[in-house]
Amino acid sequence: MVNTYDKIYTVTSISHLIPVKLDLSKLNYARWKRLFTTHCKGFDVSKFILGTSTPEEQATEAWIKADVVVTTWIYNTISEPLLERVLNSEPANSHAAWIFLEKNFQDNKLSKTMELNAELRGLSIGD
C-alpha cells in the first residue's frame, strides 16, 4: 500500500529549502509564510497547516505521522525564542502551531506599526 505522504519523508532538513528563520524582531513573517506554504504545496501537505483535513483523514496513522513531520518543519524554521513560545502553547498538531504563529504575528503587526510611526514622528531632518 502506498502512503500518500511518503514524499515528505525524503526531506531530512528543510533549512536549505526555507532559508528564512521566522523571528518576531525581524518582521519577516510574510516572507517566511510564503516560503513555507510554497514548500507545503510542493509536498502536497498544505491541508495540514490550513486545517482542511477531514476528521477521517486525521484519524489515520499515516496522517498523524505526516503531521508530526510538518510540525517539525515549523519548529525547525523559527527562532529559538519563538520556538519556546510555540512549545509552551502545546499545539495539538501542525495546524494549531500554524495558527499560534499567525495570531502572534498579526497581533504584533499593529503594535509594531504604531511603534514605527511614533519613531518616525520623533525624527528630525538630519537624523
LOBA-900970 format. One record per atom (N, C-alpha, C, O): x, y, z. Coordinates in pm, whole numbers, plus 50000, padded with zeros to 5 digits. Atoms other than C-alpha are relative to their C-alpha. Last residue first. Layout:
XYZ ...
***
This chain:
499775011549910 518725624551198 500334987749921 500554977149980 498595000949967 519205653550953 500324988550094 501484985050111 499195000450122 515565662750936 501475000550040 501875008950121 499834986850058 514105654751275 500824998849875 501604989549860 498784996750074 512785621151382 499995014249951 498945019549913 498994994249910 510145617551651 501295003849930 502175009849992 500424986549961 507305612551404 501035006950087 501095019250089 499894991650118 509185582651255 499615014550032 500285023849988 498584997750021 509635566551597 500225009549882 501075018449888 499574991149893 505935570451671 501485003649984 501885015150003 500584986950028 505075555051334 500445010350104 500785021650068 499224994150108 507505526351400 499475013949961 500255022949930 498674996949949 505915518651737 500855006949894 501525016849923 500144988349914 502395520651595 501365004550054 501645016450062 500334988750087 503315496951315 499905012850081 500435023250042 498734996250064 504975473151564 499795012049908 500645020849900 499174993349900 501815472951778 501335004449940 501845015149974 500594987149964 499625465751476 500885007450099 501135019350082 499914990850113 501875438251338 499485013950037 500135023950006 498784992349988 502335420651673 500095010749891 500755021049911 500134991549883 498745408551681 501195009450013 501045021050052 501064990550031 499045395451326 499805009750116 499615021650095 499484990250094 502415379851406 498945010049958 499275021649932 498914992349939 501295362151720 500485011049907 500745022249951 500594990549905 498005351551561 501075008750065 500865020750085 500764989950075 499775335851265 499425010650093 499535022650066 499044990750061 502265318051489 499285011349927 499655023049939 499344992949891 499515302551703 500975010349944 500975021949988 500944989749953 497525293751391 500615008250113 500435020450118 500104990050107 500495274851244 499125011750044 499485023350026 498744992549995 501155256351572 499975011449899 500405022549927 500044992149877 497475246051586 501285008450015 501215020050057 500954989150021 497595234851222 499945009050123 499905021250109 499344989550078 500755214551285 499065011949976 499525023449974 499585004350133 499095194751563 500635011749925 500775022649980 500415013950020 497975195851926 500484994449867 500644982349852 500905002350112 499915227551998 499714985249979 500604976849990 500345014150015 501395229052349 499014997449885 497904992649908 501445000050032 501355267052391 499474985949980 498264983849970 500754997349877 504705263852571 498495000349976 497714998050068 500005012349920 506135247652258 499225001850130 498554992650175 500885009850066 505075277552048 499924987350084 498824982150107 501394995449985 506595302552290 499024990049941 497974987149999 500375001749859 509865283052314 498545004050023 497824997350096 500185014349978 510065280751936 499544997350144 498654989350167 501325002950056 509595318351914 499664985250018 498524981650047 501024994549910 512535324152147 498584996949952 497694994450034 500035006549868 514675299351947 498935005850092 498144998250148 498944996449907 513825313551604 499814992950135 498724988250167 500304988249918 511515295351364 501135002350100 501874993050134 499864987850079 512245272051072 499635012650078 499395023250018 498644998350051 512955239551254 500215013049924 501345016349888 499064998049889 509765241151462 501425003049951 502125011050012 500294986949939 507605245551153 501035003050108 501645013750108 499574989850097 509265216550974 499785014050057 500635022850044 498554998949986 508805195851290 500575010149902 501495017649936 499794992449876 505075202851277 501495002150023 501915013050063 500324986150033 505055191050915 500205009050122 500705020250110 498944995150088 506815158751017 499775014849967 500705022849975 498824998249915 504435153151309 501165005649917 501915014249964 500224987649927 501515158551073 501185003050092 501555014650109 499684989150092 502885131350845 499845013650070 500625022750046 498544999850021 502895106651133 500425011649910 501415018349938 499394996049873 499315115451232 501525000949986 502135010650033 500214985649982 498105113950872 500725004950126 501385015350123 499194993050100 499645079650813 499895015150017 500895022350008 498615000049952 498175066351139 500905007649904 501815014749948 499125010550053 494695075951027 501425001550054 501875012650086 500045011949914 492265095551246 500954989149951 501134979050020 499254997349877 493145128851087 500054987950093 500904987350182 498564999950032 491985115950749 500825001150127 501804994050146 499655013750037 488535107050887 501494998949968 502164989350008 499825007849876 488305140751063 500384985549970 501134979450047 501265005149944 488845157250724 500274992450130 501384987550151 500095014649999 491985177150656 498674995850062 498175002450153 501065004650088 491415213950585 499914984849988 499164979749905 501075006149921 493355227450882 498854995049915 497714994649962 501234992550023 495465251150673 498824994450077 497785001050088 499894986849937 498715238050818 498735008149985 498425016650070 499615001549860 497915201550747 500035013650069 499465015250177 501205002049917 495975208650428 500344998450148 499495000850233 500554987049959 499125222850271 498824998450094 498615006650183 500405000849859 500685187950267 499445013350052 499435015650173 501435003349991 501105182049893 499534997950145 498794988550175 500065013349940 504915182149905 498574995550028 498344985350093 499155009150077 505205211349667 499984985850051 500144976449973 500715002850125 502245228549833 500804989949917 500234980749859 501095009449968 503985225550171 499204996349875 498804984849859 499395012949968 507145241750035 498924989550027 499004978349977 499545005250130 505145270149883 500604986250017 500354977249937 501195005050069 503375274650218 500354994549862 499764984749817 500505012049933 506725276950397 498794994249927 498724982149905 499085011150024 508315301350153 499464987050058 499544976549994 500025002850144 505295324550155 500904988149967 500504979249892 501275006650031 504935322350533 499954996149853 499534985049820 499935013749948 508625330550584 498754992249963 498844980849918 499025007350084 508385361050357 500094985450044 500094976449961 500575001350136 505205373950523 500934991849910 500474983349834 501075009950005 506545366750874 499474997849859 499294986449817 499865007850124 509825385250830 498924989449983 499114979649912 501164997050083 509335413151083 500054992749866 499824998749761 499584997050138 512865407851215 498855003449906 499095007149791 499284987350009 512155410151589 500385003949858 500755015449834 500854988649965 509455383651591 500705013449980 500075023249941 499544993249879 511655358551409 499135012350025 498895020349934 501044990949954 510885332551145 500405005950133 500784998750225 500465003849866 514135317651024 498985010350045 499295022250051 500404989249910 514445322750648 499544994150134 498654985750137 498824994049936 516415297150444 499705011250099 500615016550161 500594988149937 513315276050369 501125006950080 501265004750200 501204997150079 514535249550125 499285012550052 498665019949976 499544995350131 518085248550266 498835003349908 499005010549810 499354986949986 516725247650621 500545005149867 500635017249847 500614990450092 514335219650525 500655013750007 500185023149944 499874986449946 516345191150667 499385009749901 499625008749780 499445001349866 515745153850626 500175013650067 500045014850189 499364987649957 513365156650334 500514998450142 499724997150235 498744998950074 512575122850177 500785012450041 501955013950006 498965006849923 509925116150443 501355000349929 502354995749985 499474991149897 507695142450286 501134993650081 501935000650142 499124989750055 507255122049966 500645008750110 501805012850096 498625005150007 505795092250151 501005010549956 502155010450000 499044990349948 502675112750236 501464995549993 502325001950052 500164987250069 500085094550028 501105009850038 501445018649959 500354989449907 501355061350167 499985013249922 500965016749855 499224987750012 501335034449902 499465010450098 498265013050105 500834988250000 500005000050000 500885012550000 501845013450076 
***
